[in-house]
Amino acid sequence: MQDQQEKRISKESRQSAGRKGSVLGIVANASLAATKILIGLLSGALSIFGDGINNLFDALSAFVSLFSFYLAGKPEDREHPFGHARVEYMGSFFIAIMILYVAVSLFWEGIKHTMTPVDVHFSVLQMSLLLLSIAVKVIMAILYTRWGKKLSSNVFLATAADAKSDILATSAILLALILSPIIGIPLDGPFTVVVAILIGKNGVDILRTNYDALLGKALDGKLVSALTKSLLAFPGVLGIHDMIIHDYGPGSRFVTVHVEVDGRKSAMESHELVDRIERSIAETYQVEITIHMDPLQPRTKEVVAMERRITEWVKEQDPRFTIHDFRLITQSKGRNILFDVLIPWDKAIHTEELKQALEQRVHTHYPDDEVLITIDRDLVMHRE
């Protein structure tokens, strides 16, 4: 799966692949820009000229990609202890801004040419060159999509999305230039507006994606589910909770999780188990993982019955609520009932009021026991 492959690609390999892909983008887009700008000037077609300017910005974007991969590959330092991988998100953000600039400029020029049409002189050679440019963009879209998924690179995925937008834009321009002499209505201006809207939508989509990545988006549920399944598969793991995943960019994820183990085992045995799990998960999923060990007390009939009863009371508040770290501790001054309640991140509820309500309910049935409840919110917040 992609999440397991992500960091197996070394930083050196990632930089090398990023460098090659960026150079390809510079050369291909610069060539297409020169061709379309020349055709636009010779034919008088603003839509083709604007498409060429868009390709020129694509070439500039490839320079940004090249610089982003270079910075992202830099090692951690004192000011950036988690590395520089998020620079790629910033690079994609900058690409989106440039795309939106081109879209707005083309939109207004298209409006002007719609109001005041200009004669367009189009040849078979020019049409052939535009068809060739579409073929080049199709190849680029395929390659950058493949590289983007393999490297988990937002920059390459943004470039692939831009290439797909260019395919639609150039195809629309061709259609307009073919239909104009047939129907006798100049379509260069209106189709320039259409091209601008397509380009603008692409820029907004890229902007939104990388805004989420920089801000800290909800994770794909596949990674969360896979980690959960793998952790629970280890002999000796009785349960897990409080998983948090921090994403600092491609190949730079940090996981913390609480793992429940048999409290009758010695501290050394449980510690060895946790160490083994950390090594295995880190190697399999290529993440930095820290595990907090939660020893569970022996599951006597009294403990099991009490936990089941309290779980029912908790779920009366909301069926999605769960409990963990349930303990019944006997001390010289009496017994303590301790447990954590996990509530969904989107649950609108006053946690202190929930805590007081549950404490009162437990005290009603166990008046001689001290009750200690912790309310946790599910911070994984993954998207299925």
Contacts in CASP RR format, 6 or more apart in sequence:
PFRMAT RR
TARGET T0000
AUTHOR 0000-0000-0000
METHOD contacts of the structure
MODEL  1
MQDQQEKRISKESRQSAGRKGSVLGIVANASLAATKILIGLLSGALSIFG
DGINNLFDALSAFVSLFSFYLAGKPEDREHPFGHARVEYMGSFFIAIMIL
YVAVSLFWEGIKHTMTPVDVHFSVLQMSLLLLSIAVKVIMAILYTRWGKK
LSSNVFLATAADAKSDILATSAILLALILSPIIGIPLDGPFTVVVAILIG
KNGVDILRTNYDALLGKALDGKLVSALTKSLLAFPGVLGIHDMIIHDYGP
GSRFVTVHVEVDGRKSAMESHELVDRIERSIAETYQVEITIHMDPLQPRT
KEVVAMERRITEWVKEQDPRFTIHDFRLITQSKGRNILFDVLIPWDKAIH
TEELKQALEQRVHTHYPDDEVLITIDRDLVMHRE
1 222 0 8 1.000
1 226 0 8 1.000
2 149 0 8 1.000
2 152 0 8 1.000
3 220 0 8 1.000
3 222 0 8 1.000
3 223 0 8 1.000
3 226 0 8 1.000
3 285 0 8 1.000
3 286 0 8 1.000
4 226 0 8 1.000
4 284 0 8 1.000
4 285 0 8 1.000
4 286 0 8 1.000
5 150 0 8 1.000
5 286 0 8 1.000
6 152 0 8 1.000
6 250 0 8 1.000
6 251 0 8 1.000
6 253 0 8 1.000
6 286 0 8 1.000
7 251 0 8 1.000
7 252 0 8 1.000
7 253 0 8 1.000
7 286 0 8 1.000
7 287 0 8 1.000
8 286 0 8 1.000
9 17 0 8 1.000
9 150 0 8 1.000
9 151 0 8 1.000
11 73 0 8 1.000
11 75 0 8 1.000
14 69 0 8 1.000
14 72 0 8 1.000
14 73 0 8 1.000
14 151 0 8 1.000
14 250 0 8 1.000
15 69 0 8 1.000
15 70 0 8 1.000
15 72 0 8 1.000
15 73 0 8 1.000
17 147 0 8 1.000
17 150 0 8 1.000
17 151 0 8 1.000
18 65 0 8 1.000
18 66 0 8 1.000
18 69 0 8 1.000
18 147 0 8 1.000
18 151 0 8 1.000
18 153 0 8 1.000
18 156 0 8 1.000
19 66 0 8 1.000
19 69 0 8 1.000
19 70 0 8 1.000
21 62 0 8 1.000
21 65 0 8 1.000
21 143 0 8 1.000
21 144 0 8 1.000
21 147 0 8 1.000
21 156 0 8 1.000
22 62 0 8 1.000
22 63 0 8 1.000
22 65 0 8 1.000
22 66 0 8 1.000
22 69 0 8 1.000
23 62 0 8 1.000
23 66 0 8 1.000
24 62 0 8 1.000
24 140 0 8 1.000
24 143 0 8 1.000
25 58 0 8 1.000
25 59 0 8 1.000
25 62 0 8 1.000
25 65 0 8 1.000
25 140 0 8 1.000
25 159 0 8 1.000
26 59 0 8 1.000
26 62 0 8 1.000
26 63 0 8 1.000
26 66 0 8 1.000
28 136 0 8 1.000
28 140 0 8 1.000
29 55 0 8 1.000
29 56 0 8 1.000
29 58 0 8 1.000
29 59 0 8 1.000
29 61 0 8 1.000
29 62 0 8 1.000
30 55 0 8 1.000
30 56 0 8 1.000
30 59 0 8 1.000
32 52 0 8 1.000
32 55 0 8 1.000
32 58 0 8 1.000
32 133 0 8 1.000
32 136 0 8 1.000
32 137 0 8 1.000
33 52 0 8 1.000
33 53 0 8 1.000
33 55 0 8 1.000
33 56 0 8 1.000
33 58 0 8 1.000
33 59 0 8 1.000
35 52 0 8 1.000
35 129 0 8 1.000
35 133 0 8 1.000
36 48 0 8 1.000
36 49 0 8 1.000
36 50 0 8 1.000
36 51 0 8 1.000
36 52 0 8 1.000
36 55 0 8 1.000
36 129 0 8 1.000
36 130 0 8 1.000
36 133 0 8 1.000
37 49 0 8 1.000
37 52 0 8 1.000
37 53 0 8 1.000
37 56 0 8 1.000
39 45 0 8 1.000
39 48 0 8 1.000
39 49 0 8 1.000
39 126 0 8 1.000
39 129 0 8 1.000
39 130 0 8 1.000
40 46 0 8 1.000
40 48 0 8 1.000
40 49 0 8 1.000
40 50 0 8 1.000
40 52 0 8 1.000
41 49 0 8 1.000
42 121 0 8 1.000
42 126 0 8 1.000
43 120 0 8 1.000
43 121 0 8 1.000
43 122 0 8 1.000
43 123 0 8 1.000
43 126 0 8 1.000
44 118 0 8 1.000
44 119 0 8 1.000
44 120 0 8 1.000
44 121 0 8 1.000
45 120 0 8 1.000
45 122 0 8 1.000
45 173 0 8 1.000
45 177 0 8 1.000
45 188 0 8 1.000
46 109 0 8 1.000
46 110 0 8 1.000
46 113 0 8 1.000
46 118 0 8 1.000
46 188 0 8 1.000
46 189 0 8 1.000
46 192 0 8 1.000
47 110 0 8 1.000
47 172 0 8 1.000
47 173 0 8 1.000
47 176 0 8 1.000
47 177 0 8 1.000
47 188 0 8 1.000
47 189 0 8 1.000
47 191 0 8 1.000
47 192 0 8 1.000
47 195 0 8 1.000
48 126 0 8 1.000
48 130 0 8 1.000
48 173 0 8 1.000
48 177 0 8 1.000
50 102 0 8 1.000
50 106 0 8 1.000
50 109 0 8 1.000
50 192 0 8 1.000
50 195 0 8 1.000
51 166 0 8 1.000
51 169 0 8 1.000
51 170 0 8 1.000
51 173 0 8 1.000
51 195 0 8 1.000
53 102 0 8 1.000
53 105 0 8 1.000
53 106 0 8 1.000
54 99 0 8 1.000
54 102 0 8 1.000
54 106 0 8 1.000
54 166 0 8 1.000
54 169 0 8 1.000
54 195 0 8 1.000
54 199 0 8 1.000
55 133 0 8 1.000
55 166 0 8 1.000
57 98 0 8 1.000
57 99 0 8 1.000
57 101 0 8 1.000
57 102 0 8 1.000
58 159 0 8 1.000
58 162 0 8 1.000
58 166 0 8 1.000
60 98 0 8 1.000
61 94 0 8 1.000
61 95 0 8 1.000
61 98 0 8 1.000
61 99 0 8 1.000
61 159 0 8 1.000
61 162 0 8 1.000
62 159 0 8 1.000
64 91 0 8 1.000
64 94 0 8 1.000
64 95 0 8 1.000
64 155 0 8 1.000
65 91 0 8 1.000
65 95 0 8 1.000
65 155 0 8 1.000
65 156 0 8 1.000
65 159 0 8 1.000
67 91 0 8 1.000
68 87 0 8 1.000
68 88 0 8 1.000
68 90 0 8 1.000
68 91 0 8 1.000
68 92 0 8 1.000
68 155 0 8 1.000
69 88 0 8 1.000
69 155 0 8 1.000
71 84 0 8 1.000
71 87 0 8 1.000
72 84 0 8 1.000
72 85 0 8 1.000
72 86 0 8 1.000
72 87 0 8 1.000
72 88 0 8 1.000
72 249 0 8 1.000
72 250 0 8 1.000
73 84 0 8 1.000
73 85 0 8 1.000
74 83 0 8 1.000
74 84 0 8 1.000
75 83 0 8 1.000
76 82 0 8 1.000
76 83 0 8 1.000
77 83 0 8 1.000
82 248 0 8 1.000
82 252 0 8 1.000
82 254 0 8 1.000
83 248 0 8 1.000
83 252 0 8 1.000
85 248 0 8 1.000
85 249 0 8 1.000
85 250 0 8 1.000
85 251 0 8 1.000
85 252 0 8 1.000
86 213 0 8 1.000
86 214 0 8 1.000
86 248 0 8 1.000
86 249 0 8 1.000
88 153 0 8 1.000
88 154 0 8 1.000
88 155 0 8 1.000
88 249 0 8 1.000
88 250 0 8 1.000
89 154 0 8 1.000
89 210 0 8 1.000
89 213 0 8 1.000
89 214 0 8 1.000
89 249 0 8 1.000
90 210 0 8 1.000
90 214 0 8 1.000
91 155 0 8 1.000
91 210 0 8 1.000
92 154 0 8 1.000
92 155 0 8 1.000
92 157 0 8 1.000
92 158 0 8 1.000
92 206 0 8 1.000
92 209 0 8 1.000
92 210 0 8 1.000
93 206 0 8 1.000
93 207 0 8 1.000
93 210 0 8 1.000
93 211 0 8 1.000
93 214 0 8 1.000
95 155 0 8 1.000
95 158 0 8 1.000
95 159 0 8 1.000
95 162 0 8 1.000
95 206 0 8 1.000
96 158 0 8 1.000
96 203 0 8 1.000
96 204 0 8 1.000
96 206 0 8 1.000
96 207 0 8 1.000
96 210 0 8 1.000
97 207 0 8 1.000
99 162 0 8 1.000
99 199 0 8 1.000
99 200 0 8 1.000
99 202 0 8 1.000
99 203 0 8 1.000
99 206 0 8 1.000
100 200 0 8 1.000
100 203 0 8 1.000
100 204 0 8 1.000
100 207 0 8 1.000
102 199 0 8 1.000
103 196 0 8 1.000
103 197 0 8 1.000
103 199 0 8 1.000
103 200 0 8 1.000
103 203 0 8 1.000
104 196 0 8 1.000
104 200 0 8 1.000
105 196 0 8 1.000
106 192 0 8 1.000
106 193 0 8 1.000
106 195 0 8 1.000
106 196 0 8 1.000
106 199 0 8 1.000
107 192 0 8 1.000
107 193 0 8 1.000
107 196 0 8 1.000
107 197 0 8 1.000
109 192 0 8 1.000
110 189 0 8 1.000
110 190 0 8 1.000
110 192 0 8 1.000
110 193 0 8 1.000
110 196 0 8 1.000
111 189 0 8 1.000
111 193 0 8 1.000
113 186 0 8 1.000
113 188 0 8 1.000
113 189 0 8 1.000
113 192 0 8 1.000
114 189 0 8 1.000
114 190 0 8 1.000
114 192 0 8 1.000
114 193 0 8 1.000
117 186 0 8 1.000
117 188 0 8 1.000
117 189 0 8 1.000
118 186 0 8 1.000
118 188 0 8 1.000
119 186 0 8 1.000
120 177 0 8 1.000
120 180 0 8 1.000
120 186 0 8 1.000
120 188 0 8 1.000
122 177 0 8 1.000
127 174 0 8 1.000
127 177 0 8 1.000
127 178 0 8 1.000
130 170 0 8 1.000
130 173 0 8 1.000
130 174 0 8 1.000
131 174 0 8 1.000
133 170 0 8 1.000
134 167 0 8 1.000
134 170 0 8 1.000
134 171 0 8 1.000
134 174 0 8 1.000
137 163 0 8 1.000
137 164 0 8 1.000
137 166 0 8 1.000
137 167 0 8 1.000
137 170 0 8 1.000
138 163 0 8 1.000
138 167 0 8 1.000
140 159 0 8 1.000
140 160 0 8 1.000
140 163 0 8 1.000
141 160 0 8 1.000
141 163 0 8 1.000
141 164 0 8 1.000
141 167 0 8 1.000
144 156 0 8 1.000
144 157 0 8 1.000
144 159 0 8 1.000
144 160 0 8 1.000
144 163 0 8 1.000
145 156 0 8 1.000
145 157 0 8 1.000
145 160 0 8 1.000
147 153 0 8 1.000
147 156 0 8 1.000
148 156 0 8 1.000
148 157 0 8 1.000
148 160 0 8 1.000
149 157 0 8 1.000
151 250 0 8 1.000
152 250 0 8 1.000
152 251 0 8 1.000
153 250 0 8 1.000
154 209 0 8 1.000
154 210 0 8 1.000
154 213 0 8 1.000
154 250 0 8 1.000
157 209 0 8 1.000
158 206 0 8 1.000
158 209 0 8 1.000
158 210 0 8 1.000
161 202 0 8 1.000
161 205 0 8 1.000
161 206 0 8 1.000
162 202 0 8 1.000
162 203 0 8 1.000
162 206 0 8 1.000
164 202 0 8 1.000
165 198 0 8 1.000
165 199 0 8 1.000
165 201 0 8 1.000
165 202 0 8 1.000
168 198 0 8 1.000
169 195 0 8 1.000
169 198 0 8 1.000
169 199 0 8 1.000
172 191 0 8 1.000
172 194 0 8 1.000
172 195 0 8 1.000
172 198 0 8 1.000
173 191 0 8 1.000
173 195 0 8 1.000
175 191 0 8 1.000
176 187 0 8 1.000
176 188 0 8 1.000
176 189 0 8 1.000
176 190 0 8 1.000
176 191 0 8 1.000
177 187 0 8 1.000
177 188 0 8 1.000
179 187 0 8 1.000
180 186 0 8 1.000
180 187 0 8 1.000
180 188 0 8 1.000
213 247 0 8 1.000
213 249 0 8 1.000
216 247 0 8 1.000
217 247 0 8 1.000
218 381 0 8 1.000
218 382 0 8 1.000
218 383 0 8 1.000
219 245 0 8 1.000
219 247 0 8 1.000
219 380 0 8 1.000
219 381 0 8 1.000
219 382 0 8 1.000
219 383 0 8 1.000
220 382 0 8 1.000
220 383 0 8 1.000
221 382 0 8 1.000
221 383 0 8 1.000
221 384 0 8 1.000
223 245 0 8 1.000
223 285 0 8 1.000
223 382 0 8 1.000
224 243 0 8 1.000
224 245 0 8 1.000
224 380 0 8 1.000
224 382 0 8 1.000
226 285 0 8 1.000
227 243 0 8 1.000
227 255 0 8 1.000
227 257 0 8 1.000
227 281 0 8 1.000
227 285 0 8 1.000
228 240 0 8 1.000
228 243 0 8 1.000
230 280 0 8 1.000
230 281 0 8 1.000
230 284 0 8 1.000
230 285 0 8 1.000
231 237 0 8 1.000
231 239 0 8 1.000
231 240 0 8 1.000
231 257 0 8 1.000
231 259 0 8 1.000
231 277 0 8 1.000
231 281 0 8 1.000
232 239 0 8 1.000
232 240 0 8 1.000
234 273 0 8 1.000
234 276 0 8 1.000
234 277 0 8 1.000
234 280 0 8 1.000
236 261 0 8 1.000
236 262 0 8 1.000
236 273 0 8 1.000
237 259 0 8 1.000
237 260 0 8 1.000
237 261 0 8 1.000
237 273 0 8 1.000
237 277 0 8 1.000
238 260 0 8 1.000
238 261 0 8 1.000
238 262 0 8 1.000
238 296 0 8 1.000
239 259 0 8 1.000
239 260 0 8 1.000
239 324 0 8 1.000
240 257 0 8 1.000
240 258 0 8 1.000
240 259 0 8 1.000
240 260 0 8 1.000
241 257 0 8 1.000
241 258 0 8 1.000
241 260 0 8 1.000
241 294 0 8 1.000
241 324 0 8 1.000
241 325 0 8 1.000
241 340 0 8 1.000
241 342 0 8 1.000
241 376 0 8 1.000
242 256 0 8 1.000
242 257 0 8 1.000
242 258 0 8 1.000
242 292 0 8 1.000
242 324 0 8 1.000
242 340 0 8 1.000
242 342 0 8 1.000
242 376 0 8 1.000
242 379 0 8 1.000
243 255 0 8 1.000
243 256 0 8 1.000
243 257 0 8 1.000
243 258 0 8 1.000
243 380 0 8 1.000
244 255 0 8 1.000
244 256 0 8 1.000
244 257 0 8 1.000
244 379 0 8 1.000
244 380 0 8 1.000
245 253 0 8 1.000
245 254 0 8 1.000
245 255 0 8 1.000
245 287 0 8 1.000
245 380 0 8 1.000
246 253 0 8 1.000
246 254 0 8 1.000
246 255 0 8 1.000
247 253 0 8 1.000
248 254 0 8 1.000
251 286 0 8 1.000
253 286 0 8 1.000
253 287 0 8 1.000
253 288 0 8 1.000
254 287 0 8 1.000
254 288 0 8 1.000
254 289 0 8 1.000
254 290 0 8 1.000
255 281 0 8 1.000
255 287 0 8 1.000
255 288 0 8 1.000
255 289 0 8 1.000
255 290 0 8 1.000
256 289 0 8 1.000
256 290 0 8 1.000
256 291 0 8 1.000
256 292 0 8 1.000
257 289 0 8 1.000
257 290 0 8 1.000
257 291 0 8 1.000
257 292 0 8 1.000
258 291 0 8 1.000
258 292 0 8 1.000
258 293 0 8 1.000
258 294 0 8 1.000
258 324 0 8 1.000
258 325 0 8 1.000
259 274 0 8 1.000
259 277 0 8 1.000
259 291 0 8 1.000
259 292 0 8 1.000
259 293 0 8 1.000
259 294 0 8 1.000
260 294 0 8 1.000
260 295 0 8 1.000
260 296 0 8 1.000
260 324 0 8 1.000
260 325 0 8 1.000
261 270 0 8 1.000
261 273 0 8 1.000
261 274 0 8 1.000
261 293 0 8 1.000
261 294 0 8 1.000
261 295 0 8 1.000
261 296 0 8 1.000
262 270 0 8 1.000
262 295 0 8 1.000
262 296 0 8 1.000
263 270 0 8 1.000
263 295 0 8 1.000
263 296 0 8 1.000
263 297 0 8 1.000
263 298 0 8 1.000
264 298 0 8 1.000
265 273 0 8 1.000
265 295 0 8 1.000
270 293 0 8 1.000
270 295 0 8 1.000
271 293 0 8 1.000
274 291 0 8 1.000
274 293 0 8 1.000
277 291 0 8 1.000
278 289 0 8 1.000
278 290 0 8 1.000
278 291 0 8 1.000
281 287 0 8 1.000
281 289 0 8 1.000
282 288 0 8 1.000
282 289 0 8 1.000
294 324 0 8 1.000
294 325 0 8 1.000
296 327 0 8 1.000
297 303 0 8 1.000
297 327 0 8 1.000
297 328 0 8 1.000
297 329 0 8 1.000
302 328 0 8 1.000
303 326 0 8 1.000
303 328 0 8 1.000
306 326 0 8 1.000
306 328 0 8 1.000
306 337 0 8 1.000
306 366 0 8 1.000
307 323 0 8 1.000
307 326 0 8 1.000
307 339 0 8 1.000
309 365 0 8 1.000
310 323 0 8 1.000
310 326 0 8 1.000
310 337 0 8 1.000
310 339 0 8 1.000
310 362 0 8 1.000
311 322 0 8 1.000
311 323 0 8 1.000
313 358 0 8 1.000
313 361 0 8 1.000
313 362 0 8 1.000
314 321 0 8 1.000
314 322 0 8 1.000
314 323 0 8 1.000
314 341 0 8 1.000
314 358 0 8 1.000
315 321 0 8 1.000
317 354 0 8 1.000
317 357 0 8 1.000
317 358 0 8 1.000
318 343 0 8 1.000
318 344 0 8 1.000
318 347 0 8 1.000
318 349 0 8 1.000
320 343 0 8 1.000
320 344 0 8 1.000
320 347 0 8 1.000
321 341 0 8 1.000
321 342 0 8 1.000
321 343 0 8 1.000
322 341 0 8 1.000
322 342 0 8 1.000
323 339 0 8 1.000
323 340 0 8 1.000
323 341 0 8 1.000
323 342 0 8 1.000
324 339 0 8 1.000
324 340 0 8 1.000
324 342 0 8 1.000
325 338 0 8 1.000
325 339 0 8 1.000
325 340 0 8 1.000
325 374 0 8 1.000
326 338 0 8 1.000
326 339 0 8 1.000
327 336 0 8 1.000
327 337 0 8 1.000
327 338 0 8 1.000
327 339 0 8 1.000
328 335 0 8 1.000
328 336 0 8 1.000
328 337 0 8 1.000
328 338 0 8 1.000
329 335 0 8 1.000
329 336 0 8 1.000
329 338 0 8 1.000
334 368 0 8 1.000
334 369 0 8 1.000
334 370 0 8 1.000
335 368 0 8 1.000
335 369 0 8 1.000
335 370 0 8 1.000
336 369 0 8 1.000
336 370 0 8 1.000
336 371 0 8 1.000
336 372 0 8 1.000
337 362 0 8 1.000
337 366 0 8 1.000
337 369 0 8 1.000
337 370 0 8 1.000
337 371 0 8 1.000
337 372 0 8 1.000
338 371 0 8 1.000
338 372 0 8 1.000
338 373 0 8 1.000
339 373 0 8 1.000
339 374 0 8 1.000
340 373 0 8 1.000
340 374 0 8 1.000
340 375 0 8 1.000
340 376 0 8 1.000
341 354 0 8 1.000
341 355 0 8 1.000
341 358 0 8 1.000
341 373 0 8 1.000
341 374 0 8 1.000
341 375 0 8 1.000
341 376 0 8 1.000
342 376 0 8 1.000
342 377 0 8 1.000
342 378 0 8 1.000
343 349 0 8 1.000
343 351 0 8 1.000
343 354 0 8 1.000
343 375 0 8 1.000
343 376 0 8 1.000
343 377 0 8 1.000
343 378 0 8 1.000
344 377 0 8 1.000
344 378 0 8 1.000
345 377 0 8 1.000
345 378 0 8 1.000
345 379 0 8 1.000
345 381 0 8 1.000
347 377 0 8 1.000
351 375 0 8 1.000
351 377 0 8 1.000
354 375 0 8 1.000
355 373 0 8 1.000
355 375 0 8 1.000
358 373 0 8 1.000
359 371 0 8 1.000
359 373 0 8 1.000
362 369 0 8 1.000
362 371 0 8 1.000
362 373 0 8 1.000
363 369 0 8 1.000
363 371 0 8 1.000
END
